């Protein structure tokens, strides 16, 4: 098994100093379907400026776990994030927005329904 190295055996770093892991090269036979698979994304949000990315992911059919802990004690900012997400995910996309613990949300696209919440 290979580590985070490029073809020359050197660590691959991005411009910001973080390490790039080319998982396709590291695990070429991973048991992940190439077509028809599901993407689960994680995000931390501290204000409304990240909403467009979350909405893009849900509209593409991705499930998203959103950590709102940076704003959980700020009702005004929390409302600025949750209210538009509820309208978009539930009303416009036909998906679901669920509490996922104390400070996380689970955004489900219309292609997925949580059991016990009216889903199949």
Buried (B, 14 or more C-beta within 10 A) or exposed (E): EEEBBEEEEEEBEEEEEEEEBEEEEEEEEEEEEEEEEEEEBEBBBBEBEBBEEBBEBBBEBBBBBBBBEBBEEBEEBBEBBBEBBBEBBBEEBEBBBEEBEEBBBBBBBBEBBEEEEEEE
